[in-house]
Amino acid sequence: MARASPIVLPSSEERPEARMRIALLTTTLEPGRCGVGDFTRRVATDLVAAGHEVLALAFRDGHLQVPARDDSLAGLSVLRLPAHAWSAAVRSEARVALEAFGPEVVSLQISPYGLGYHGMLFSCLPWFECLLAGLPLHIMYHELWIGGTHDAPWRQVVEGALQRRLLGRFHRRLAPQAASCSSSLAQAMLASIGIEASVTPIPSGIPVAPMGYGAAPPPAGPIPQTGAGTRRLALFGTIVPEWDWRGSLGVLCRAIRDSGQRTEVIQLGRPINSPRHIGRAIWAEISAAANEFPATTLEVGETDAVTLSHWLQSCDAGLSLTPLELLGKSSVAAAYREHGLPIIGLREPLRLRPIRGRTDWPPDPGAVRADATLLAQIRAGHWPASTPATAGDTSLADVLGRWQGQHPVRLRHQ
């Protein structure tokens, strides 16, 4: 991930009059260390810019030892509580903050693996029931359960069945008035356990920075330009161990060579996906084998959001390691799209087990898979076109901002 920029909000004179009080709950708000946390920060920014009062509350933040509060930005209060295994003290402090704020809606951001061992939501359920009792509730499901593909190991299939059952129980017990997820596939998975959710794709966490005459240069220095006949490809974010980079990136680079052009692969953000730093090791292997592709590689790594935006604007395409059927949950894909880049998927299609009798989930319309058809087009000199976000996409900030008219505030009694 890139190092997230500080939240920048309009001045109190520029912001519209506040319309609603909205609380956003997530595990951590440490910038650049958690995709769900960065998503929450982006939603908070959008809501305050639209004139709402926002409380962003991290209830299990492992990046600090003592509680931290920041009320320096008009319209936004940030409270971060350290991780203490679902302690009553943390819950009490969070509840006091919620009651003092008086939200008209609470939006809980859920990623099961951030809440329980192996994503099992049983130990935290009583904690949330006490914390959220009587409050109008919305839940955004960022991750669901594992073991849903035909090639999943039996252990993942068993764990996934337990996760699915516990997630359904979690939802029924908390009884939110509305729920959201980030893709049509996730929507169908939730529907299979009786959860009705709307689709709200994840936004980009990297704003498009101004370039050209009069624009400030990126803090990390000017971006080197490519020479004529070179395709620059962005590889942004986590590098996953199941990625067959030789059979996807290598083949793509050879197709570009066959079109008479060269390839430059730029690694952006943190490639790490586990404490063992597997992603960094894979990138080292790619760099060592680049001459075989052929390609040149450059590691930019973590940098500020403005510099990262300039790098993205210098690229010809963004490489996605998220399965295209789940692209809506990827903030990396959202950043590619917002910067006008074609998105090339380098993962094989998911071999899904039936979900309500269906297995054929199409890829996101804003991306193309690096299959035989695309490779033939590239060899013939036809580069894929970028696809903007669908006009009908509704952000979570929009969903919550319209909450009052669609969901009259009713206290839930438990």
C-alpha positions, 0 to 999 in steps of 0.5 A: 500500500502507499503511505496514505496522505493526511485527511484533507477536508474543506474548511468550515466556511466551505462545507455545507451545513451539517445534515446527519451525524454518522459513525463509522466503526472499523478495526484500525485507522492506521494510514496505509496499513489496512485496506478496510481502514483506508476505505473508512478514512475515504468514506469519512472524508467524503461524508464530511465534504458533503456536510455531515458530522462524522465519528470514525472509531477504531475499536481494535487498533493494533498500531497503538498502545493507548487510546488516541483521539483527534478532533482537529478537523472540522466535522470529523472526530477520530477515536482509536482504541487499542486491541485488547481481545474484546475487553469490556473496558474498550467496549465501554469507552467505545459505547460512551463515545457513541452515546456522546456523539449521538449518531443517526446511523452507525456503519460497521465495517466487517472483515471476519479475519480482522475480528476472529481466529480463522474468521470465526465470528463467535467470540466477538458477537456478545461484544458487538451486541452490547456496543450497538444495542439500540443504535440504527445499524448498517453493515458493510461486508468486506470479506466473506468466507473461504472454501468456495472454489472447486480447488479449495483444500478440504480444510478451507471447505470445512472452515468456510462452512463454519464461517458461513454459518457464523456470519449468518448468525452474526447478521441475524443477531445484530439485525442491521437495517441495511447491509452492503458489499462490494461485488455482485458475487459477494451479494449472491454469496450473502443472499445464499445465507439470507442476507440482503445487501446492496453493491457499493464498490470500494473507492480509490484511496489515491486521488488523481494529482494535478500534472503539467504546467503550474502543478507542484512536482511530486514530493519524491521527485519527478517521474522518469518518462518512458521512451518511444515504443515502451509499455509501462505496466503498474503492479500495485499493492499486495503480491499473492503467493498463488499468482502464476507470474511466469504463466501470466506476466511473462506471457503478456510481456512476450506478446508486447515484444511480438508487437514490436514494443518493450515492457517496463514493470513498475512495482508500487506500494507494499507487496507484503501479504504475510509476516514471511514477506512472501510478496517481496520474495516473489517480486525479487524473483520477477526482477531476477527473471525479467530478462527472460520475459523480456522486460525491465523492472523498477521497484518504487515501493511505498511512497506518498499518495501524490507521487504514487498518482504521478506514477500511475498517470505515467503508466499504460495499464494496471495489473490486477492480482485480484480475481476479476469476479471480485474486482469491486472489492479492490481499492487498487483496481479503483485507483487504476480506473480513476487514473484512466488505466486499462486493467489487465487481470493476471489471475485465472477465473475462479472455479466456483462451487454453485451459489444458488445454482449458479457458477458463471460469474462474469468478470468486472466490466472494467477489466480484461483478462490476459487470455489468448484473445487479449494477447492476440490483440496486443500482438496485432498492435491493439492496446486495451482501452480504459473503462470508467466506473459505471455511472450507476455505482453508488458509494457508501458515502452516498448510501449513508448520506441518504439514510435518513430518508430511506431508513427512519431512525428507530432504536433497536431493542435487544 
